[in-house]
Amino acid sequence: PAPEQVRLAVEDGYRRLLEPSIETEVRLETKQRADAEAIRVFAANLRELLLAPPLGGKNVLGIDPGFRTGCKVVCLDRQGMLLHHEVIFVEQSDRQREAAQHTLVTLCDRFAIEAVAIGNGTASRETEAFVRGLGLPASILVVVVNESGASVYSASDAAREEFPDHDITVRGAVSIGRRLMDPLAELVKIDPKSIGVGQYQHDVDQKALKRSLDEVVGSCVNAVGVEVNTASRQLLSYVSGLNSVTAANLIAHRNEHGPFTSRLDLFKVKRLGPKAFEQAAGFLRIRDAANPLDASAVHPESYGVAERMAADLGCSVTDLMTRPDLRARIQLDRYVTDTVGLPTLEDILSELAKPGRDPRRQFEAFGFEDGVTKLEDLRPGMRLPGIVTNVTAFGAFVDVGVHQDGLVHVSQLADQFVKDPTDVVKVGQKVQVTVLEVDLTRRRIGLSMRSKPEAAASRRPGTGSDRGTAQARPATARPQAASRPPAADWFTVAMNKAAQAKARRGGRDDN
C-alpha cells in the first residue's frame, strides 16, 4: 500500500541521509563546547600560575634534587645571573653528606644567599630536610618550587642560547632558582602547553588552545609590566606592540649601548616605530630613570597631565608620588578634556600613589608537614597542608609533599554544592586537606577539604549527596564518563504511534 511505501521511504531517507548528517553536526557542536570548556580551564590555571607571587630580587641558591646523579646546585645573583654551579650528593655515603654540608654552608656564606629554591621532583623532600638541618641563618628562606617545565626549558633553544657552555642539568637548576624569584619571567620562556595545568590539552583544537594561552600570557605580562633593562627576549616579545624581532633588536641595543635611561630612548631601537612605541611604552618600566614616571604605568602621552597636576600644587612629580596629602588635593574634574576622560585620570592618580605597582600577591613561604615525605607515611584522617597543582572539571589535585598529587574530588571541595571547582580553588593556592584514603598499589590519594570529611570506607555507593567518590588519580588520568543508554530512535517511535492512531480511526487517512 502507498502509505506503507511512503513510511519506508521517509524512514530510509532519515536513516541513510539525514541521521548521519544530524549526528555529525551534534558531535561537532558538542566537541566544540567541550574544547571551549577545556581551554577555559587550562587558561584559568595558567593565569594563576603565571601570576604566582614572586620572591623578588634575592641572591638565590637553586637546587635540582636527585639521588643517583646527585643534586645540581647553582648560585644566582639578584638579577638571576649564574655565578656558580656544582653537584652534591645528600643521600649517599656519610663522607659525601659531610662534603655536601660543607659545600652548601660555604656557598651560602660566599654568595650571601638569601633564599634556597628546591625543585619538587625526585628526592625533593629528602633534600629539603637535609638543607633545613644545616643550621642556616633563619633569614634564609628554604622553599620547595614547582619545577614543571624546567626540563623543557633546559633543552630549549632559549636555554642553549643563554647557557651554551653548560649542560641541561645546570640550566634546569637555574630555571628552578629563577622560578622562585619571578615565576612569570621564567615561565614565558617555555611553551605554555608543556606546563600541564589543564585537562585533555592534547585532544582539543590546538590552534584555539594556542591562541587562548598566548592571550593569557600576553595579558599577564602587560598587567605586571616589564623592566626594560633586565627582561629577557621572550618576556619582551609578549609586550603589546612588540614581537620577537623588535624584542631581539631591543636586547641588541641594550647590550651595545648600555641600559636605557629614558622611555624616549626606545625610539633608537631598530624597527620600533611610533605606533609600536605608543602601544608598548605604558607596559615598559625603566627604574632609576631621570623622569620618575618612566618607572610607572603612566603612558608618556599622559606625562603632561601629571606634570600639570604637580605644577598646580607647586610641587614636583616626585613629591606628588610620595605625598598622599598632595594627591588628596587634586581635583580631577579640572583636567578632563576631549582626549583625557575621568577614568584615565583616576588611573593616573592610582599609579601616582603606587608607581609600578605589581598586581601579584605578596610572597609567603610555604612548608609541607614534617615527617611526611612518602606515600607510605599517609594515614586516613591526617590533616595536612598542601598546594593546589591543577584544577579540572572533576576536582583539584593537591601536592602534600609525597611525590604524588592527591585528588580532591569536586564533591569534597566544600561543605556546599560546587558546580565549578575554579570557584573554590586556584592553582598555587595553599590549602588544608584531610586524607580520605591511600591506595599504595595504584599510588592514589583521596583528599577532602570539607570541614567534616567522611571516611571513604564509611561511604556507601549511591547514598548521600556526593556525586562520586573522591578517589585520587595521577595528574595525567582522564575522568571516566558515566555509561549511558543508546539514544532512542525517536523517528521509528513517532511513526509507530502514527500508525496506531490511524488504526484506531479505522484505517482512514486524514490527508
C-alpha positions in Angstrom: 0.0 0.0 0.0 1.1 3.6 -0.7 1.2 4.8 2.9 3.5 1.9 3.9 5.8 2.8 1.0 5.9 6.4 2.0 6.7 5.4 5.5 9.5 3.2 4.4 10.8 5.9 2.1 10.8 8.5 4.8 12.4 6.1 7.3 15.1 5.1 4.7 15.8 8.7 3.9 16.2 9.6 7.5 18.5 6.7 8.4 20.6 6.9 5.3 20.8 10.6 4.6 19.5 12.8 7.5 20.6 10.9 10.6 24.3 10.7 9.7 24.3 14.5 9.0 22.5 15.3 12.2 24.8 13.0 14.2 27.9 14.7 12.7 26.5 18.1 13.4 25.6 17.3 17.0 29.0 15.6 17.6 30.8 18.6 16.2 28.8 21.1 18.3 29.4 19.0 21.4 33.1 18.7 20.7 33.4 22.5 20.2 31.7 23.1 23.6 33.9 20.6 25.3 37.0 22.1 23.7 35.9 25.6 24.8 35.5 24.4 28.4 38.8 22.5 28.5 40.6 25.5 27.0 38.9 27.8 29.6 40.1 25.6 32.5 43.6 25.5 31.1 43.7 29.3 30.6 42.4 29.9 34.1 45.0 27.6 35.6 47.8 29.1 33.5 46.8 32.7 34.6 47.1 31.7 38.3 50.4 30.0 37.7 51.9 33.0 35.8 50.6 35.5 38.4 52.1 33.5 41.3 53.7 35.7 44.0 57.4 36.4 43.2 60.1 36.4 45.8 61.8 39.3 44.1 65.4 40.2 43.6 67.3 38.0 46.0 70.5 36.0 45.9 69.2 32.5 45.4 70.7 29.1 45.7 68.8 26.8 43.3 68.8 23.0 43.7 67.6 20.4 41.2 67.4 17.4 43.6 68.3 13.8 42.6 69.5 10.5 44.1 71.8 8.7 41.8 73.1 11.7 39.8 73.2 14.0 42.8 71.8 17.4 43.4 72.6 20.1 40.9 73.4 23.3 42.7 73.6 26.8 41.2 74.1 30.3 42.8 72.2 33.2 41.2 72.6 36.9 41.9 69.6 39.3 42.3 69.2 39.7 38.6 69.1 35.9 38.1 72.6 35.7 36.6 74.5 32.4 37.1 77.5 32.9 39.5 78.5 29.3 40.3 77.4 25.7 39.9 78.4 22.2 41.1 77.0 18.8 42.2 76.5 17.5 45.7 75.3 14.1 47.0 73.0 14.2 50.0 71.8 10.5 50.0 75.0 8.6 49.5 77.8 7.9 52.0 78.4 9.8 55.2 81.5 11.2 53.7 79.6 12.6 50.8 76.9 14.0 53.1 79.5 15.8 55.1 81.1 17.2 51.9 77.7 18.4 50.8 77.0 20.1 54.1 80.3 21.9 53.9 79.7 22.9 50.3 76.2 24.4 50.9 77.2 26.3 54.0 80.3 27.7 52.2 78.2 28.7 49.2 75.6 30.5 51.3 78.3 32.5 53.0 80.3 33.2 49.9 77.4 34.5 47.8 75.3 36.0 50.6 72.5 33.6 49.8 69.0 34.9 50.9 66.8 32.0 49.8 67.1 28.4 48.7 64.9 27.1 45.9 64.5 23.3 45.8 62.7 21.6 42.8 59.7 19.4 43.8 60.9 16.4 41.7 62.7 13.3 42.8 64.4 13.5 46.2 62.9 17.0 46.9 61.7 16.2 50.4 64.9 14.5 51.4 66.9 17.4 50.0 64.7 19.9 51.8 65.2 18.0 55.1 68.9 18.0 54.5 69.1 21.8 53.8 66.9 22.6 56.8 69.2 20.5 59.0 72.3 22.6 58.1 71.6 25.2 60.7 71.5 28.1 58.2 70.5 31.5 59.5 66.8 31.9 60.0 66.8 34.8 57.5 67.5 32.3 54.6 64.2 31.0 53.2 64.0 27.4 52.1 61.2 26.9 49.6 60.1 23.9 47.5 59.4 25.2 44.0 57.2 23.6 41.3 59.6 22.6 38.6 57.1 21.7 35.9 58.5 22.8 32.6 62.1 23.2 33.9 63.3 20.2 31.9 61.6 21.6 28.8 63.4 24.9 29.2 66.7 23.3 29.8 66.6 21.6 26.4 65.2 24.6 24.6 66.9 26.9 22.1 66.5 29.8 24.5 68.4 27.9 27.2 71.1 26.8 24.8 71.5 30.4 23.6 71.8 31.8 27.2 74.0 29.0 28.6 75.9 27.5 25.6 78.7 26.2 27.8 76.5 24.4 30.4 74.6 21.1 30.2 70.9 20.7 30.7 71.2 19.9 34.4 72.7 23.3 35.2 70.1 25.0 33.0 67.3 23.2 34.9 68.7 24.2 38.3 68.9 27.8 37.1 65.3 27.7 35.9 64.2 26.4 39.4 66.0 29.3 41.1 64.6 31.9 38.8 61.2 30.4 39.2 61.2 31.4 42.8 62.4 34.9 42.1 59.9 35.7 39.3 57.6 32.9 38.0 56.2 35.0 35.2 59.6 36.0 33.8 60.7 32.3 33.7 57.6 30.6 32.5 57.2 32.8 29.4 60.4 31.1 28.1 58.6 27.8 27.6 55.5 26.6 25.6 52.5 27.1 28.0 51.2 23.7 26.8 54.2 21.9 28.4 53.4 23.2 31.8 50.5 20.7 32.1 47.9 22.6 34.2 44.8 21.6 32.3 42.8 18.7 31.1 42.6 17.0 27.7 45.0 19.5 26.3 46.2 17.1 23.6 42.6 16.4 22.5 41.3 19.9 21.9 41.7 22.2 18.9 45.4 23.0 19.1 45.1 26.3 17.2 42.3 27.6 19.6 44.3 26.4 22.6 47.5 28.2 21.5 45.6 31.3 20.7 43.9 31.3 24.1 47.1 30.6 26.0 49.1 33.2 24.1 46.4 35.7 25.0 46.6 34.8 28.7 50.4 35.1 28.7 50.3 38.5 27.0 47.6 39.7 29.4 49.6 38.7 32.4 52.9 40.2 31.1 51.2 43.5 30.3 49.3 43.6 33.6 52.6 43.2 35.6 54.8 45.3 33.4 58.3 44.6 32.2 61.6 46.1 33.3 63.3 47.0 30.1 66.9 46.8 31.3 66.7 43.2 32.7 63.9 41.5 30.8 64.6 38.5 28.5 63.7 38.5 24.8 60.9 36.0 25.4 59.3 38.3 28.1 59.6 41.4 25.9 58.1 39.7 22.9 54.7 39.4 24.8 54.6 43.2 25.4 51.8 44.9 23.5 53.3 46.4 20.3 56.4 44.3 20.3 57.2 41.0 18.7 60.1 38.6 18.6 62.0 40.7 16.1 61.6 44.1 17.9 62.3 42.4 21.2 65.6 41.0 19.9 66.5 44.4 18.5 65.8 45.9 21.9 68.1 43.4 23.6 70.8 44.1 21.0 70.6 47.8 21.5 70.8 47.3 25.3 73.8 45.1 25.0 75.6 47.6 22.6 74.7 50.9 24.2 74.1 50.0 27.8 70.9 50.4 29.9 68.1 52.6 28.8 67.8 55.8 30.8 64.5 57.1 29.4 61.5 55.7 27.6 62.3 58.1 24.8 65.4 56.0 24.2 63.2 53.3 22.8 62.9 55.3 19.6 66.5 54.5 19.0 65.7 50.8 18.7 65.7 49.4 15.2 62.2 48.8 13.7 60.5 50.2 16.9 58.4 53.0 15.3 55.9 55.5 16.8 53.0 53.1 16.6 54.9 50.3 18.4 56.1 52.8 21.0 52.5 54.1 21.5 51.3 50.5 22.3 54.3 49.3 24.3 55.6 52.3 26.3 53.0 52.1 29.1 54.0 48.5 29.9 57.8 49.1 29.8 59.4 50.2 33.1 62.8 52.0 33.5 63.8 52.1 37.1 66.1 54.9 38.4 65.3 57.0 35.3 65.6 60.8 35.4 61.8 61.0 35.0 60.1 59.0 37.8 57.1 58.4 35.6 59.3 56.1 33.4 59.1 53.6 36.2 55.3 53.7 36.4 52.4 52.6 34.2 51.6 56.2 33.2 51.9 56.4 29.4 54.2 59.1 28.1 51.3 60.7 26.3 49.9 61.4 29.8 53.1 62.8 31.3 51.8 66.3 30.6 48.7 65.8 32.7 50.7 64.5 35.7 53.2 67.4 35.4 50.3 69.9 35.2 48.8 68.4 38.4 52.2 68.9 40.1 52.6 72.4 38.8 49.1 73.4 40.0 50.1 72.2 43.5 53.5 73.9 43.4 55.5 70.7 43.8 57.4 68.2 41.7 56.1 64.9 40.2 58.3 63.0 42.7 56.6 64.9 45.6 53.2 64.0 44.1 54.2 60.3 44.1 55.5 60.3 47.7 53.0 62.5 49.5 49.4 61.4 49.9 48.3 64.8 51.2 49.2 66.4 47.9 47.4 63.8 45.9 44.3 64.3 48.1 44.1 68.0 46.9 43.9 67.1 43.2 40.5 67.9 41.6 40.3 65.5 38.7 37.4 67.3 37.1 39.8 70.2 36.2 41.9 68.0 33.9 39.1 66.4 31.9 39.4 67.0 28.2 38.1 65.6 24.9 41.0 63.2 24.8 41.5 62.5 28.6 38.5 61.2 30.4 37.8 60.8 34.1 38.6 57.0 34.1 42.0 57.8 32.6 42.6 60.5 35.3 41.6 58.1 38.0 44.1 55.5 36.7 46.9 58.1 36.6 46.2 59.1 40.2 46.2 55.5 41.3 49.5 55.0 39.5 51.0 58.0 41.2 50.0 56.6 44.5 51.7 53.2 43.8 54.1 53.7 40.8 55.0 50.5 39.0 52.7 48.5 41.4 52.8 44.8 41.0 49.3 43.2 40.9 50.6 39.9 42.1 50.1 38.8 45.7 52.8 39.1 48.4 55.1 36.2 48.6 54.6 33.8 51.6 56.8 30.9 52.3 55.1 27.5 52.5 56.2 24.3 54.2 54.9 20.7 54.0 54.2 18.6 57.0 57.4 17.5 58.8 57.8 13.7 58.8 55.5 13.1 55.8 57.8 12.6 52.8 56.4 9.5 51.1 53.2 7.8 50.2 53.6 5.2 53.0 53.6 8.0 55.6 50.0 8.9 54.9 47.1 7.7 57.0 43.4 8.3 56.6 42.3 11.1 58.8 45.6 13.0 58.7 45.2 16.8 58.3 47.9 18.2 56.0 48.9 21.5 54.3 49.1 21.3 50.6 49.4 23.3 47.4 46.9 23.1 44.5 48.8 22.0 41.4 46.0 21.5 38.9 42.3 22.2 38.7 40.0 20.2 36.4 36.2 19.9 35.9 36.1 16.9 38.2 38.2 18.3 41.1 41.6 19.6 42.1 45.0 17.9 42.5 47.0 18.9 45.6 50.6 18.3 46.4 51.1 17.3 50.0 54.8 16.6 49.7 54.9 12.8 49.0 55.9 13.0 45.2 52.3 12.0 44.2 49.5 14.5 44.0 46.2 13.7 45.7 42.8 14.3 44.3 40.1 16.4 46.0 37.0 15.3 44.1 34.6 18.1 43.3 32.2 16.6 45.9 34.9 17.1 48.5 35.9 20.7 47.8 33.5 22.3 50.2 30.6 21.6 52.5 28.2 23.1 50.0 27.5 22.1 46.4 30.2 23.1 44.0 29.4 23.4 40.3 32.8 24.8 39.1 36.0 23.8 41.0 37.6 27.1 39.9 35.1 29.0 42.0 36.7 27.3 45.1 40.4 26.7 44.4 43.1 28.1 42.2 46.4 26.7 41.0 49.1 27.6 43.6 46.6 28.1 46.4 47.7 26.9 49.8 45.0 24.7 51.4 44.4 22.3 54.3 43.3 18.8 53.3 42.2 15.6 55.1 43.4 12.3 53.8 40.4 10.1 53.0 42.1 7.0 51.5 45.5 5.9 50.3 45.9 3.2 47.6 49.6 2.1 47.7 49.2 -0.4 44.9 47.8 2.2 42.4 49.6 5.1 44.1 46.4 7.1 44.6 45.5 9.5 47.3 41.9 10.6 48.1 41.7 14.0 49.9 38.9 16.3 51.2 38.6 19.9 52.0 35.3 19.6 53.9 35.1 20.7 57.5 33.9 17.2 58.5 35.1 14.8 55.8 33.6 11.4 55.6 36.0 8.5 55.5 35.9 6.6 52.3 35.3 3.3 54.0 32.1 4.6 55.7 30.6 5.9 52.5 28.0 3.7 50.7 27.7 3.9 47.0 24.6 5.6 45.8 23.8 7.3 49.1 24.2 10.8 50.4 24.7 14.0 48.4 28.0 13.1 47.0 28.3 13.0 43.3 31.1 10.5 43.3 33.9 9.0 45.4 36.9 11.4 45.8 39.4 8.8 44.5 42.8 10.1 43.7 44.3 9.7 40.3 47.6 10.6 38.7 47.6 14.1 37.2 47.5 12.6 33.7 44.5 10.5 34.4 41.3 11.1 32.5 37.9 11.2 34.1 35.7 8.2 33.5 32.5 9.0 31.7 29.3 7.5 33.0 27.8 4.8 30.9 24.6 6.0 29.1 21.9 4.0 27.2 21.8 4.5 23.5 19.7 7.3 22.2 16.1 6.4 21.4 15.1 6.0 17.8 12.5 8.8 18.0 11.6 8.7 14.4 10.5 5.0 14.5 8.6 5.6 17.7 6.8 8.5 16.2 5.9 6.5 13.1 4.6 3.6 15.1 2.4 6.0 17.2 1.0 7.5 14.0 0.2 4.0 12.6 -1.5 3.1 15.8 -3.6 6.3 15.7 -4.6 5.6 12.1 -5.6 2.0 13.0 -7.9 3.4 15.8 -9.5 5.6 13.2 -10.4 2.6 11.1 -7.6 3.0 8.6 -8.9 6.4 7.5 -6.1 8.8 6.3 -6.8 12.4 7.4 -4.8 13.7 4.5 
